[in-house]
Amino acid sequence: MHYPNKEIELHDAAILGLLEDMIGKTSSLITLVENKNYNTLDAIARMMFENFIYLKFMLEKDTSNRGAAYIYSLKRRELRIFDSIAEQTLVGSKVRSFLNIKRDKFITDFPKFSDLNYKEEIETFNPYDKKIKTQKWYNFNGRINNLRKLSAYLDIEDQYILLYQIFSGEVHAQESLKYFHFEENYVTVLRKEVDSKTHISIASNFMIETIRSVYSYYGLKEEIKVFNNIIAANYRYK
């Protein structure tokens, strides 16, 4: 996309960054399927659902504030990581030792994270009602404090249950038994096999809906027509 007269703002960075990340994850999924390597397909589909739901929420309304809230949540995460590495504790010392860096040099290399004004700006940023205190960037009304509630708000809680919860097993190392078949005095090591058509279908639907939404938000009417024609042609070809 090229906008010669448009200044990229925080919410644009959030939208385009999440979209680019979805495209990258789709590419990774395709590569794995083509090579019949099905490990991490669930994890990729799960991550794509997060991208999808975040973009769906941002583009629903109040996009400027919601996109900015997402960006600032990433900045707060950076601060947490910096503080964990810089902290003067045994754990902090072990982390710096692993990274082979001295504390003074680490702080010098990342000066803005030590700037009290910067830290205060990041920690106190609130694009919603100032009375609403939240740890989740999408909790704009004080009632959406997890992804399932966000899914319910967007009327896709069924997809959360079918996709996110089921696919979370691979992410949380809860699939070990799928790789073994136990019999008395005998153990068979299995290779993971899945119906990759399900993952391809899910990824395709997420990408199609997301691209249409992004194009629509930026008023790219002609691009939407071209994109829809390409999708229609592909389906007719299949």
MARBA-3410 file (N, C-alpha, C, O; in Angstrom, 1 decimal):
238
0.8,-1.2,0.0,0.0,0.0,0.0,0.9,1.2,0.0,1.9,1.3,0.6 ~ 0.5,2.3,-0.7,1.2,3.5,-0.8,0.3,4.7,-0.6,-0.6,4.9,-1.4 ~ 0.6,5.5,0.4,-0.2,6.7,0.6,0.7,7.9,0.6,1.2,8.3,1.7 ~ 0.9,8.5,-0.6,1.8,9.7,-0.7,1.5,10.9,0.2,2.3,11.6,0.6 ~ 0.2,11.0,0.5,-0.2,12.2,1.2,-0.7,11.9,2.6,-1.3,12.7,3.3
-0.5,10.7,3.1,-0.9,10.2,4.4,0.2,10.0,5.4,1.1,9.3,5.0 ~ 0.1,10.6,6.5,1.1,10.4,7.5,0.7,9.1,8.3,-0.4,9.0,8.8 ~ 1.7,8.2,8.5,1.4,7.0,9.2,1.4,7.3,10.7,2.3,7.8,11.3 ~ 0.2,7.0,11.3,0.0,7.2,12.7,0.1,5.9,13.5,0.3,4.8,12.9 ~ 0.0,6.0,14.8,0.2,4.8,15.6,-0.8,3.7,15.2,-0.4,2.5,15.1
-2.1,4.0,15.0,-3.0,3.0,14.7,-2.8,2.4,13.3,-3.0,1.2,13.1 ~ -2.2,3.2,12.4,-1.8,2.6,11.1,-0.7,1.6,11.2,-0.7,0.5,10.6 ~ 0.3,1.9,12.1,1.4,1.0,12.4,0.8,-0.3,13.0,1.3,-1.4,12.6 ~ -0.2,-0.2,13.8,-0.7,-1.4,14.4,-1.5,-2.3,13.4,-1.3,-3.5,13.3 ~ -2.3,-1.6,12.6,-3.0,-2.3,11.5,-2.1,-3.0,10.5,-2.2,-4.2,10.3
-1.2,-2.2,10.0,-0.3,-2.8,8.9,0.7,-3.8,9.5,1.0,-4.7,8.8 ~ 1.1,-3.6,10.7,2.0,-4.5,11.4,1.3,-5.9,11.6,1.9,-6.9,11.3 ~ 0.1,-5.9,12.1,-0.6,-7.1,12.3,-1.0,-7.8,11.0,-0.9,-9.0,10.9 ~ -1.3,-7.0,10.0,-1.6,-7.6,8.7,-0.4,-8.3,8.1,-0.4,-9.4,7.6 ~ 0.8,-7.6,8.2,2.0,-8.2,7.7,2.4,-9.4,8.4,2.9,-10.4,7.8
2.2,-9.4,9.7,2.4,-10.6,10.5,1.6,-11.8,10.1,2.0,-12.9,10.1 ~ 0.3,-11.5,9.8,-0.6,-12.5,9.4,-0.2,-13.1,8.0,-0.2,-14.3,7.8 ~ 0.3,-12.3,7.2,0.8,-12.7,5.9,2.0,-13.6,6.1,2.1,-14.7,5.4 ~ 2.9,-13.2,6.9,4.1,-14.0,7.2,3.7,-15.4,7.8,4.3,-16.4,7.4 ~ 2.8,-15.4,8.7,2.4,-16.7,9.4,1.7,-17.6,8.3,1.9,-18.8,8.3
0.9,-17.0,7.4,0.3,-17.8,6.3,1.3,-18.4,5.5,1.2,-19.6,5.1 ~ 2.4,-17.7,5.1,3.5,-18.2,4.3,4.2,-19.4,5.0,4.5,-20.4,4.4 ~ 4.4,-19.2,6.4,5.0,-20.3,7.1,4.1,-21.5,7.1,4.6,-22.6,7.0 ~ 2.8,-21.3,7.3,1.9,-22.5,7.3,1.9,-23.2,6.0,1.9,-24.4,5.9 ~ 1.9,-22.5,4.9,1.9,-23.1,3.5,3.2,-23.9,3.4,3.2,-25.0,2.8
4.3,-23.3,3.8,5.6,-24.0,3.7,5.6,-25.4,4.4,6.1,-26.4,3.9 ~ 5.1,-25.3,5.6,5.0,-26.6,6.4,4.1,-27.6,5.8,4.5,-28.8,5.7 ~ 3.0,-27.2,5.3,2.0,-28.1,4.6,2.7,-28.7,3.4,2.6,-29.9,3.2 ~ 3.3,-27.9,2.6,3.9,-28.4,1.3,5.0,-29.4,1.6,5.3,-30.3,0.8 ~ 5.7,-29.3,2.8,6.7,-30.2,3.2,6.2,-31.3,4.1,7.0,-32.1,4.6
4.9,-31.4,4.2,4.3,-32.4,5.1,4.9,-32.5,6.5,5.1,-33.5,7.1 ~ 5.2,-31.3,7.0,5.7,-31.2,8.4,4.6,-30.4,9.2,4.4,-29.2,9.1 ~ 3.8,-31.2,9.9,2.6,-30.7,10.5,2.8,-30.2,11.9,1.8,-29.6,12.5 ~ 3.9,-30.3,12.5,4.2,-29.7,13.8,4.1,-28.2,13.7,4.5,-27.6,12.7 ~ 3.5,-27.6,14.7,3.3,-26.1,14.8,2.2,-25.6,14.0,1.9,-24.4,14.0
1.5,-26.4,13.2,0.3,-25.9,12.4,-0.7,-25.3,13.3,-1.3,-24.3,13.1 ~ -1.0,-26.1,14.4,-2.0,-25.6,15.4,-1.6,-24.3,16.0,-2.4,-23.3,16.2 ~ -0.3,-24.2,16.3,0.2,-23.0,17.0,0.1,-21.8,16.0,-0.3,-20.7,16.4 ~ 0.4,-22.0,14.7,0.3,-20.9,13.8,-1.1,-20.5,13.6,-1.4,-19.3,13.5 ~ -2.0,-21.4,13.5,-3.4,-21.1,13.3,-4.0,-20.3,14.5,-4.8,-19.4,14.4
-3.5,-20.7,15.7,-3.9,-20.1,16.9,-3.4,-18.6,16.9,-4.2,-17.7,17.3 ~ -2.2,-18.4,16.5,-1.6,-17.0,16.5,-2.3,-16.2,15.4,-2.5,-15.0,15.6 ~ -2.7,-16.8,14.3,-3.4,-16.1,13.3,-4.8,-15.7,13.8,-5.3,-14.6,13.4 ~ -5.4,-16.5,14.7,-6.7,-16.1,15.3,-6.5,-14.9,16.1,-7.4,-14.0,16.1 ~ -5.4,-14.8,16.9,-5.1,-13.6,17.7,-5.0,-12.4,16.8,-5.6,-11.3,17.1
-4.2,-12.5,15.7,-4.1,-11.3,14.8,-5.4,-10.9,14.2,-5.8,-9.8,14.2 ~ -6.2,-11.9,13.8,-7.5,-11.7,13.2,-8.4,-11.0,14.2,-9.1,-10.0,13.8 ~ -8.5,-11.5,15.4,-9.4,-10.9,16.4,-9.0,-9.5,16.8,-9.8,-8.6,17.0 ~ -7.7,-9.2,16.9,-7.2,-7.9,17.2,-7.5,-6.9,16.1,-8.0,-5.8,16.4 ~ -7.3,-7.3,14.9,-7.6,-6.4,13.8,-9.1,-6.2,13.7,-9.6,-5.1,13.3
-9.9,-7.2,13.9,-11.3,-7.1,13.8,-11.8,-6.1,14.9,-12.7,-5.3,14.6 ~ -11.2,-6.1,16.1,-11.6,-5.2,17.1,-11.2,-3.8,16.8,-11.9,-2.8,17.0 ~ -9.9,-3.6,16.3,-9.4,-2.3,15.9,-10.3,-1.6,14.9,-10.6,-0.4,15.0 ~ -10.7,-2.4,13.9,-11.3,-1.8,12.7,-12.8,-1.7,12.9,-13.5,-1.1,12.1 ~ -13.3,-2.2,14.0,-14.8,-2.1,14.3,-15.2,-0.7,14.4,-16.2,-0.2,13.8
-14.5,0.1,15.3,-14.8,1.5,15.5,-13.7,2.0,16.4,-12.9,1.3,17.0 ~ -13.6,3.4,16.6,-12.7,4.0,17.4,-11.2,3.5,17.1,-10.5,3.2,18.0 ~ -11.0,3.4,15.9,-9.7,2.7,15.4,-8.5,3.4,15.9,-7.5,2.8,16.3 ~ -8.5,4.7,15.9,-7.3,5.5,16.3,-6.9,5.2,17.8,-5.7,4.9,18.1 ~ -7.9,5.2,18.7,-7.6,4.9,20.1,-7.2,3.4,20.3,-6.3,3.1,21.1
-8.0,2.5,19.6,-7.7,1.1,19.8,-6.3,0.7,19.3,-5.6,-0.1,19.9 ~ -6.0,1.3,18.1,-4.7,1.0,17.6,-3.6,1.5,18.5,-2.5,0.8,18.7 ~ -3.7,2.7,19.0,-2.7,3.3,19.9,-2.6,2.5,21.2,-1.5,2.3,21.7 ~ -3.7,2.0,21.7,-3.7,1.2,22.9,-2.9,-0.1,22.7,-2.1,-0.5,23.5 ~ -3.0,-0.7,21.5,-2.3,-1.9,21.2,-0.8,-1.6,21.1,0.1,-2.3,21.7
-0.4,-0.5,20.4,1.0,-0.1,20.3,1.6,0.2,21.7,2.7,-0.3,22.0 ~ 0.9,0.9,22.6,1.4,1.2,23.9,1.5,-0.1,24.8,2.3,-0.2,25.7 ~ 0.7,-1.1,24.5,0.8,-2.4,25.2,2.1,-3.1,24.8,2.7,-3.7,25.7 ~ 2.5,-2.9,23.6,3.8,-3.5,23.2,5.0,-2.7,23.8,6.0,-3.3,24.2 ~ 4.8,-1.4,24.0,5.8,-0.6,24.6,6.0,-1.0,26.1,7.1,-1.0,26.6
4.8,-1.2,26.7,4.9,-1.6,28.1,5.5,-3.0,28.3,6.3,-3.2,29.2 ~ 5.3,-3.9,27.3,6.0,-5.2,27.4,7.5,-5.0,27.2,8.3,-5.7,27.9 ~ 7.9,-4.1,26.4,9.4,-3.8,26.2,9.9,-3.3,27.5,11.0,-3.7,27.9 ~ 9.2,-2.4,28.2,9.7,-1.9,29.5,9.8,-3.1,30.5,10.8,-3.1,31.3 ~ 8.9,-4.0,30.6,8.9,-5.1,31.5,10.2,-5.9,31.2,10.9,-6.3,32.2
10.4,-6.2,30.0,11.6,-7.0,29.6,12.9,-6.3,30.0,13.8,-6.9,30.6 ~ 12.9,-5.0,29.7,14.1,-4.2,30.1,14.3,-4.2,31.6,15.4,-4.5,32.1 ~ 13.3,-4.0,32.4,13.4,-4.0,33.8,13.8,-5.3,34.4,14.6,-5.4,35.3 ~ 13.4,-6.4,33.8,13.7,-7.7,34.2,15.2,-8.0,34.0,15.9,-8.6,34.8 ~ 15.7,-7.5,32.9,17.1,-7.8,32.6,18.0,-6.8,33.4,19.1,-7.2,33.8
17.6,-5.6,33.6,18.4,-4.6,34.3,18.3,-4.7,35.8,19.1,-4.1,36.5 ~ 17.3,-5.5,36.3,17.1,-5.5,37.8,18.4,-6.0,38.5,19.0,-7.0,38.0 ~ 18.6,-5.4,39.7,19.8,-5.8,40.4,19.5,-7.0,41.4,19.4,-6.8,42.6 ~ 19.2,-8.1,40.8,18.9,-9.3,41.5,19.7,-10.5,41.0,20.4,-10.3,40.0 ~ 19.7,-11.6,41.7,20.4,-12.8,41.2,19.9,-13.2,39.8,20.7,-13.6,39.0
18.6,-13.2,39.7,18.0,-13.6,38.4,18.5,-12.6,37.3,18.9,-13.0,36.2 ~ 18.4,-11.3,37.5,18.8,-10.3,36.6,20.3,-10.5,36.2,20.7,-10.4,35.0 ~ 21.1,-10.8,37.2,22.5,-11.0,37.0,22.8,-12.2,36.1,23.6,-12.2,35.2 ~ 22.0,-13.3,36.3,22.1,-14.5,35.5,21.7,-14.3,34.1,22.3,-14.8,33.1 ~ 20.6,-13.5,33.9,20.2,-13.2,32.5,21.3,-12.4,31.8,21.6,-12.7,30.6
21.8,-11.4,32.4,22.9,-10.5,31.8,24.1,-11.4,31.5,24.8,-11.1,30.5 ~ 24.4,-12.3,32.4,25.5,-13.2,32.2,25.3,-14.0,30.9,26.2,-14.2,30.1 ~ 24.1,-14.6,30.8,23.8,-15.4,29.6,23.9,-14.5,28.3,24.3,-15.0,27.3 ~ 23.5,-13.3,28.4,23.5,-12.4,27.3,24.9,-11.8,27.1,25.2,-11.1,26.1 ~ 25.8,-12.1,28.0,27.2,-11.6,28.0,27.2,-10.1,27.9,27.9,-9.5,27.0
26.5,-9.4,28.8,26.5,-7.9,28.8,26.5,-7.4,30.2,25.8,-8.0,31.1 ~ 27.3,-6.3,30.4,27.3,-5.7,31.7,26.1,-4.8,31.9,25.5,-4.3,30.9 ~ 25.6,-4.7,33.2,24.4,-3.9,33.4,24.5,-2.5,32.9,23.6,-2.0,32.3 ~ 25.7,-1.8,33.2,25.8,-0.4,32.8,25.8,-0.3,31.3,25.1,0.7,30.8 ~ 26.4,-1.2,30.6,26.4,-1.1,29.1,25.0,-1.3,28.6,24.5,-0.7,27.7
24.2,-2.3,29.2,22.9,-2.6,28.8,22.0,-1.4,28.9,21.2,-1.1,28.0 ~ 22.1,-0.7,30.1,21.3,0.5,30.3,21.7,1.6,29.3,20.8,2.3,28.8 ~ 23.0,1.7,29.1,23.5,2.8,28.2,23.0,2.5,26.7,22.7,3.4,26.0 ~ 22.9,1.2,26.3,22.5,0.9,25.0,21.0,1.1,24.7,20.6,1.3,23.6 ~ 20.2,1.2,25.8,18.8,1.4,25.7,18.4,2.6,26.6,17.6,2.4,27.6
18.8,3.8,26.3,18.6,4.9,27.2,17.2,5.3,27.5,16.8,5.7,28.6 ~ 16.3,5.1,26.5,14.9,5.6,26.7,14.2,4.8,27.7,13.3,5.3,28.4 ~ 14.6,3.5,27.9,13.9,2.7,28.9,14.2,3.1,30.3,13.6,2.7,31.3 ~ 15.3,3.9,30.5,15.7,4.4,31.8,15.1,5.8,32.0,15.2,6.3,33.1 ~ 14.6,6.4,31.0,14.1,7.8,31.1,12.8,7.8,31.8,11.8,7.2,31.4
12.7,8.4,33.0,11.5,8.4,33.8,10.3,9.0,33.1,9.2,8.6,33.3 ~ 10.5,10.1,32.3,9.4,10.7,31.6,8.8,9.8,30.6,7.6,9.7,30.4 ~ 9.7,9.0,29.9,9.2,8.1,28.9,8.4,6.9,29.6,7.4,6.5,29.1 ~ 9.0,6.4,30.7,8.3,5.3,31.4,7.0,5.8,32.0,6.0,5.0,31.9 ~ 6.9,7.0,32.4,5.6,7.5,33.0,4.6,7.6,31.8,3.4,7.3,32.0
5.1,8.1,30.7,4.1,8.2,29.5,3.6,6.9,29.1,2.4,6.8,28.9 ~ 4.4,5.9,29.1,4.0,4.6,28.7,3.0,4.0,29.7,2.0,3.4,29.4 ~ 3.4,4.1,31.0,2.6,3.4,32.0,1.3,4.1,32.3,0.3,3.5,32.7 ~ 1.2,5.4,32.0,-0.1,6.1,32.3,-1.0,6.3,31.1,-2.1,6.8,31.2 ~ -0.5,5.9,29.9,-1.3,6.1,28.7,-2.6,5.4,28.8,-2.6,4.2,29.1
-3.7,6.1,28.5,-5.0,5.4,28.6,-5.9,6.1,27.5,-6.4,7.2,27.7 ~ -6.1,5.5,26.4,-6.9,6.1,25.3,-8.4,6.0,25.6,-9.2,6.6,24.8 ~ -8.8,5.3,26.6,-10.3,5.1,26.8,-10.6,6.0,28.0,-10.0,7.0,28.3 ~ -11.7,5.7,28.7,-12.1,6.5,29.8,-11.0,6.4,30.9,-10.6,5.3,31.3 ~ -10.6,7.6,31.4,-9.5,7.6,32.4,-9.9,6.9,33.6,-9.0,6.5,34.4
-11.2,6.7,33.9,-11.6,5.9,35.1,-11.4,4.4,35.0,-11.4,3.7,36.0 ~ -11.3,4.0,33.7,-11.1,2.5,33.5,-9.6,2.1,33.6,-8.8,2.6,32.8 ~ -9.3,1.4,34.6,-8.0,0.8,34.8,-8.0,-0.6,34.2,-8.7,-1.4,34.7 ~ -7.1,-0.9,33.3,-7.1,-2.2,32.7,-5.7,-2.6,32.4,-4.8,-1.8,32.1 ~ -5.4,-3.9,32.4,-4.2,-4.5,32.0,-4.2,-5.0,30.5,-3.2,-5.4,30.0
-5.4,-5.1,30.0,-5.6,-5.5,28.6,-5.9,-4.3,27.7,-6.8,-3.5,28.0 ~ -5.1,-4.2,26.7,-5.2,-3.0,25.8,-6.6,-2.9,25.1,-7.1,-1.8,24.8 ~ -7.3,-4.1,25.0,-8.6,-4.0,24.4,-9.8,-3.9,25.3,-10.9,-3.9,24.9 ~ -9.5,-3.7,26.6,-10.6,-3.6,27.6,-11.1,-2.2,27.7,-10.9,-1.4,28.7 ~ -11.8,-1.7,26.6,-12.2,-0.3,26.5,-13.3,0.0,27.4,-13.6,1.2,27.7
-14.1,-1.0,27.9,-15.2,-0.7,28.7,-15.1,-1.2,30.1,-16.1,-1.1,30.9 ~ -13.9,-1.7,30.5,-13.7,-2.2,31.8,-14.3,-3.6,32.1,-14.2,-4.1,33.2 ~ -14.8,-4.3,31.1,-15.4,-5.6,31.3,-14.8,-6.7,30.4,-15.1,-7.9,30.6 ~ -13.9,-6.4,29.5,-13.3,-7.3,28.6,-11.9,-7.6,29.0,-10.9,-7.0,28.5 ~ -11.7,-8.5,29.9,-10.3,-8.8,30.5,-9.7,-10.0,30.1,-8.7,-10.4,30.6
-10.2,-10.7,29.0,-9.5,-11.8,28.4,-10.0,-12.0,27.0,-11.0,-11.4,26.5 ~ -9.3,-12.9,26.3,-9.6,-13.1,24.8,-10.9,-13.7,24.6,-11.6,-13.4,23.6 ~ -11.4,-14.5,25.5,-12.7,-15.1,25.3,-13.8,-14.0,25.3,-14.7,-14.1,24.6 ~ -13.7,-13.1,26.3,-14.7,-12.1,26.4,-14.6,-11.1,25.2,-15.6,-10.6,24.8 ~ -13.4,-10.9,24.7,-13.2,-10.1,23.5,-13.9,-10.8,22.3,-14.6,-10.2,21.5
-13.7,-12.1,22.2,-14.4,-12.9,21.2,-15.9,-12.8,21.3,-16.6,-12.7,20.3 ~ -16.4,-12.9,22.5,-17.9,-12.8,22.7,-18.4,-11.4,22.3,-19.4,-11.3,21.7 ~ -17.6,-10.4,22.7,-18.0,-9.0,22.3,-18.1,-8.9,20.8,-19.0,-8.2,20.3 ~ -17.2,-9.5,20.1,-17.2,-9.5,18.6,-18.1,-10.5,18.0,-18.1,-10.7,16.7 ~ -18.8,-11.3,18.8,-19.7,-12.3,18.3,-19.0,-13.4,17.6,-19.6,-14.0,16.6
-17.9,-13.8,18.0,-17.2,-15.0,17.5,-16.6,-15.9,18.6,-15.6,-16.5,18.4 ~ -17.4,-16.0,19.6,-17.0,-16.8,20.8,-16.9,-18.3,20.3,-16.1,-19.1,20.8 ~ -17.8,-18.7,19.4,-17.8,-20.1,18.9,-16.4,-20.4,18.2,-15.9,-21.5,18.4 ~ -15.9,-19.4,17.5,-14.6,-19.6,16.8,-13.5,-19.7,17.9,-12.5,-20.4,17.7 ~ -13.6,-18.9,19.0,-12.6,-19.0,20.1,-12.6,-20.4,20.6,-11.5,-20.9,20.8
-13.7,-21.0,20.9,-13.8,-22.3,21.4,-13.3,-23.4,20.4,-12.5,-24.2,20.8 ~ -13.7,-23.3,19.2,-13.4,-24.3,18.2,-11.9,-24.2,17.8,-11.3,-25.2,17.5 ~ -11.4,-23.0,17.7,-10.1,-22.8,17.1,-9.0,-22.5,18.2,-8.0,-23.3,18.4 ~ -9.2,-21.5,19.0,-8.2,-21.0,19.9,-8.0,-22.0,21.0,-6.8,-22.4,21.3 ~ -9.1,-22.5,21.6,-8.9,-23.4,22.8,-8.3,-24.7,22.3,-7.5,-25.3,23.0
-8.9,-25.3,21.2,-8.4,-26.6,20.7,-6.9,-26.5,20.3,-6.1,-27.4,20.6 ~ -6.6,-25.4,19.5,-5.2,-25.3,19.0,-4.2,-24.9,20.1,-3.0,-25.0,19.9 ~ -4.7,-24.5,21.3,-3.8,-24.1,22.4,-3.0,-25.3,22.9,-1.9,-25.1,23.5 ~ -3.5,-26.5,22.7,-2.8,-27.7,23.2,-1.3,-27.7,22.8,-0.4,-28.0,23.6 ~ -1.1,-27.5,21.5,0.3,-27.5,21.0,1.1,-26.4,21.6,2.3,-26.6,21.8
0.6,-25.2,21.8,1.3,-24.1,22.3,1.7,-24.4,23.7,2.8,-24.0,24.1 ~ 0.9,-25.0,24.5,1.2,-25.2,25.9,1.8,-26.6,26.2,1.7,-27.1,27.4 ~ 2.4,-27.2,25.2,3.1,-28.5,25.4,2.1,-29.6,26.0,2.5,-30.3,27.0 ~ 0.9,-29.7,25.5,-0.1,-30.6,26.0,-0.4,-31.7,24.9,-1.5,-32.3,24.9 ~ 0.5,-32.0,24.0,0.3,-32.9,23.0,1.3,-34.1,23.0,1.3,-34.8,22.0
2.0,-34.3,24.0,3.0,-35.3,24.0,2.5,-36.7,23.8,3.2,-37.5,23.1 ~ 1.3,-37.0,24.3,0.8,-38.4,24.1,0.4,-38.7,22.7,0.2,-39.8,22.3 ~ 0.3,-37.6,21.8,-0.1,-37.8,20.4,1.1,-38.5,19.7,0.9,-39.0,18.5 ~ 2.3,-38.5,20.2,3.5,-38.9,19.5,3.9,-40.4,20.0,4.9,-40.9,19.5 ~ 3.1,-41.0,20.8,3.4,-42.3,21.3,2.1,-43.2,21.3,1.0,-42.7,21.6
2.3,-44.5,21.0,1.2,-45.5,21.2,1.8,-46.5,22.2,2.8,-47.2,21.9 ~ 1.1,-46.7,23.3,1.6,-47.6,24.3,0.8,-48.9,24.3,-0.4,-48.9,24.3 ~ 1.5,-50.0,24.3,1.0,-51.3,24.6,1.9,-52.0,25.6,2.9,-51.5,26.0 ~ 1.4,-53.1,26.1,2.2,-53.8,27.1,3.6,-54.2,26.6,3.7,-54.9,25.6 ~ 4.6,-53.6,27.3,6.0,-53.9,27.0,6.4,-53.4,25.6,7.4,-53.8,25.0
5.6,-52.4,25.1,5.9,-51.9,23.7,5.5,-50.5,23.5,4.3,-50.1,23.9 ~ 6.3,-49.7,23.0,6.0,-48.3,22.7,6.3,-47.9,21.3,7.4,-48.2,20.8 ~ 5.3,-47.3,20.6,5.5,-46.9,19.2,5.6,-45.4,19.1,4.7,-44.7,19.6 ~ 6.7,-44.9,18.5,6.8,-43.5,18.3,6.1,-43.1,17.0,6.3,-43.7,15.9 ~ 5.2,-42.1,17.1,4.3,-41.8,15.9,4.8,-40.4,15.3,5.4,-39.6,16.0
4.5,-40.2,14.1,4.7,-39.0,13.4,3.3,-38.2,13.4,2.3,-38.8,13.0 ~ 3.4,-37.0,13.7,2.1,-36.2,13.8,1.5,-36.1,12.4,2.1,-35.7,11.4 ~ 0.2,-36.5,12.3,-0.5,-36.4,11.1,-1.8,-35.6,11.3,-2.5,-35.9,12.3 ~ -2.1,-34.6,10.5,-3.3,-33.8,10.7,-3.9,-33.6,9.3,-3.3,-33.8,8.3 ~ -5.2,-33.2,9.3,-5.9,-32.8,8.1,-5.5,-31.4,7.8,-6.2,-30.4,8.4
-4.5,-31.1,7.0,-4.0,-29.8,6.8,-5.1,-28.9,6.1,-5.0,-27.7,6.1 ~ -6.1,-29.5,5.4,-7.1,-28.7,4.8,-7.8,-27.8,5.7,-8.2,-26.7,5.4 ~ -8.0,-28.3,7.0,-8.6,-27.5,8.0,-7.8,-26.2,8.3,-8.4,-25.1,8.3 ~ -6.5,-26.4,8.5,-5.7,-25.2,8.7,-5.6,-24.3,7.6,-5.6,-23.1,7.7 ~ -5.5,-24.8,6.4,-5.5,-24.0,5.2,-6.8,-23.2,5.0,-6.8,-22.0,4.7
-7.9,-23.8,5.3,-9.2,-23.2,5.2,-9.3,-22.1,6.2,-9.8,-21.0,5.9 ~ -8.9,-22.3,7.4,-9.0,-21.3,8.5,-8.1,-20.1,8.2,-8.5,-19.0,8.3 ~ -6.8,-20.4,7.7,-5.9,-19.3,7.4,-6.5,-18.5,6.2,-6.4,-17.3,6.2 ~ -7.1,-19.2,5.2,-7.6,-18.5,4.1,-8.8,-17.6,4.5,-8.9,-16.4,4.1 ~ -9.7,-18.1,5.3,-10.8,-17.3,5.7,-10.4,-16.1,6.6,-10.9,-15.0,6.4
-9.4,-16.3,7.5,-8.9,-15.2,8.2,-8.3,-14.1,7.3,-8.6,-12.9,7.5 ~ -7.5,-14.5,6.4,-6.8,-13.6,5.5,-7.8,-12.8,4.6,-7.7,-11.6,4.5 ~ -8.7,-13.5,4.1,-9.7,-12.9,3.2,-10.5,-11.8,3.9,-10.6,-10.7,3.4 ~ -11.0,-12.2,5.1,-11.9,-11.2,5.8,-11.0,-10.0,6.3,-11.5,-8.9,6.2 ~ -9.8,-10.3,6.7,-8.9,-9.3,7.2,-8.5,-8.3,6.1,-8.6,-7.1,6.3
-8.1,-8.8,4.9,-7.7,-8.0,3.8,-8.9,-7.1,3.4,-8.7,-5.9,3.1 ~ -10.1,-7.7,3.3,-11.2,-6.9,2.9,-11.5,-5.8,3.9,-11.8,-4.6,3.5 ~ -11.4,-6.1,5.2,-11.6,-5.1,6.2,-10.6,-3.9,6.2,-11.0,-2.8,6.3 ~ -9.3,-4.3,6.0,-8.3,-3.3,5.9,-8.5,-2.4,4.7,-8.4,-1.2,4.8 ~ -8.7,-3.0,3.5,-8.9,-2.3,2.3,-10.1,-1.3,2.5,-10.1,-0.2,2.1
-11.2,-1.8,3.1,-12.4,-1.0,3.3,-12.1,0.2,4.2,-12.5,1.3,4.0 ~ -11.3,-0.1,5.3,-11.0,1.0,6.2,-10.2,2.1,5.5,-10.5,3.3,5.8 ~ -9.3,1.8,4.7,-8.5,2.8,4.0,-9.2,3.3,2.7,-8.6,4.0,1.9 ~ -10.4,2.9,2.4,-11.1,3.4,1.3,-10.6,2.9,-0.1,-10.7,3.6,-1.1 ~ -10.0,1.7,-0.1,-9.4,1.2,-1.3,-10.5,0.4,-2.1,-10.4,-0.9,-2.2
-11.4,1.1,-2.7,-12.6,0.4,-3.3,-12.1,-0.4,-4.5,-12.6,-1.5,-4.7 ~ -11.3,0.2,-5.4,-10.9,-0.5,-6.6,-10.0,-1.8,-6.2,-10.2,-2.8,-6.9 ~ -9.2,-1.6,-5.2,-8.4,-2.8,-4.8,-9.3,-3.9,-4.2,-8.9,-5.1,-4.4 ~ -10.4,-3.5,-3.5,-11.3,-4.6,-3.0,-11.9,-5.3,-4.2,-12.0,-6.5,-4.2 ~ -12.3,-4.6,-5.3,-12.9,-5.2,-6.4,-11.9,-6.2,-7.1,-12.3,-7.3,-7.4
-10.7,-5.7,-7.2,-9.7,-6.6,-7.8,-9.4,-7.8,-7.0,-9.3,-9.0,-7.5 ~ -9.3,-7.6,-5.7,-9.1,-8.7,-4.7,-10.3,-9.7,-4.8,-10.0,-10.9,-4.8 ~ -11.5,-9.2,-4.8,-12.7,-10.1,-4.8,-12.7,-10.9,-6.1,-13.1,-12.1,-6.1 ~ -12.3,-10.3,-7.2,-12.3,-11.0,-8.5,-11.2,-12.1,-8.5,-11.5,-13.2,-9.1 ~ -10.1,-11.8,-7.9,-9.0,-12.8,-7.8,-9.5,-14.0,-7.0,-9.3,-15.2,-7.4
-10.2,-13.7,-5.8,-10.7,-14.8,-5.0,-11.8,-15.6,-5.8,-11.8,-16.9,-5.7 ~ -12.7,-14.9,-6.4,-13.7,-15.6,-7.2,-13.1,-16.5,-8.3,-13.6,-17.6,-8.5 ~ -12.1,-16.0,-9.0,-11.4,-16.7,-10.1,-10.8,-18.0,-9.5,-10.8,-19.1,-10.1 ~ -10.1,-17.8,-8.3,-9.5,-19.0,-7.7,-10.5,-20.1,-7.3,-10.2,-21.3,-7.5 ~ -11.6,-19.7,-6.8,-12.7,-20.7,-6.4,-13.2,-21.4,-7.7,-13.5,-22.6,-7.6
-13.4,-20.6,-8.7,-13.9,-21.2,-10.0,-12.9,-22.2,-10.5,-13.3,-23.2,-11.0 ~ -11.6,-21.8,-10.4,-10.6,-22.7,-10.9,-10.6,-24.0,-10.1,-10.4,-25.1,-10.7 ~ -10.7,-23.9,-8.8,-10.7,-25.1,-8.0,-11.9,-26.0,-8.3,-12.1,-27.1,-7.7
END
